[in-house]
Amino acid sequence: IRDSIKRVLGLLEEMAEKEPEKYQNFWNEFGRALKEGPGEDFANREQIAKLLRFASTHSDTETQNVSLADYMGRMREGQDKIYYITADTFIAAKNSPQLELLRKKGIEVLLLSDRVDEWLTSHLHEFEGKALSSVAKGALDLGSIETEEERKSQEEIEKTAEGLVERIKNALGDRVEAVRVSHRLTSSPACMVLGERDMALYMQQLLKQAGHEVPSTKPTLEINPTHPMLTRIESEKDASRFAEWSSLLLDQAILSEGGQLEDPAGFVARLNQLMLALAG
């Protein structure tokens, strides 16, 4: 059986190299099944990884035609990771606020929206010496791509925003693991970041709906202190109103990540109340 698998993979490699259009048709039909390979067949994981195809920010289309080798050929000088994001839909992945800084810097990100992709990335951790790194989990590390000037500027922003970060964390309490200044946002007010080992929110919800027990995880809320919404929140002196703004910020971040709110009616009520207050 093992020899047969090797032969099939060899034929697919040959097709991908010599008849790319034919291989693309094959991928469109059977790609999701092939994505199960790295988790099911450890011995052939590297060979299977070469056959994988993804959508990416390179073209911003839903077509999965980018190989990991293609991605590596376009990596920025000093880039040591293959960046990706998983989401419930292609549109959610493409429009995720976590991509803002990477887009600004021209760093390509793989856009993963098949249900099997969360499984795939939990088993495929690197390709030809480059680690696969989710832009929505853990701290965003750009390594040498980030300049010393950018790092110093970020440190200054973090220091200036210490008081705001503490106020928002106190307002949200145990709804979040932490609140911190974001390194990945340029135009959005906030985003939600999971731990490196946490499962994506949409997958957690799917498993819960299927009756599975899912370990509870608390997200980290990252804020963009330079955004006008954060400036407005920081100027709020009323503790109750500040807490409402903070909750609204977190709920928006959860929704933009494709998550579901525990209290959607409460979110709408807070939003309406704050809109009326601003209109007045």
Secondary structure as GFF3:
##gff-version 3
##sequence-region A 1 280
A	DSSP	alpha_helix	2	18	.	.	.	ID=ss1
A	DSSP	alpha_helix	20	34	.	.	.	ID=ss2
A	DSSP	alpha_helix	37	40	.	.	.	ID=ss3
A	DSSP	three_ten_helix	42	44	.	.	.	ID=ss4
A	DSSP	alpha_helix	45	51	.	.	.	ID=ss5
A	DSSP	beta_strand	55	56	.	.	.	ID=ss6
A	DSSP	alpha_helix	68	73	.	.	.	ID=ss7
A	DSSP	beta_strand	81	86	.	.	.	ID=ss8
A	DSSP	alpha_helix	90	94	.	.	.	ID=ss9
A	DSSP	three_ten_helix	97	99	.	.	.	ID=ss10
A	DSSP	alpha_helix	100	104	.	.	.	ID=ss11
A	DSSP	beta_strand	110	112	.	.	.	ID=ss12
A	DSSP	alpha_helix	117	123	.	.	.	ID=ss13
A	DSSP	beta_strand	126	127	.	.	.	ID=ss14
A	DSSP	beta_strand	130	134	.	.	.	ID=ss15
A	DSSP	three_ten_helix	143	145	.	.	.	ID=ss16
A	DSSP	alpha_helix	148	160	.	.	.	ID=ss17
A	DSSP	alpha_helix	162	172	.	.	.	ID=ss18
A	DSSP	three_ten_helix	173	175	.	.	.	ID=ss19
A	DSSP	beta_strand	178	181	.	.	.	ID=ss20
A	DSSP	beta_strand	190	193	.	.	.	ID=ss21
A	DSSP	alpha_helix	201	209	.	.	.	ID=ss22
A	DSSP	beta_strand	220	223	.	.	.	ID=ss23
A	DSSP	alpha_helix	228	234	.	.	.	ID=ss24
A	DSSP	alpha_helix	239	256	.	.	.	ID=ss25
A	DSSP	alpha_helix	264	279	.	.	.	ID=ss26
###
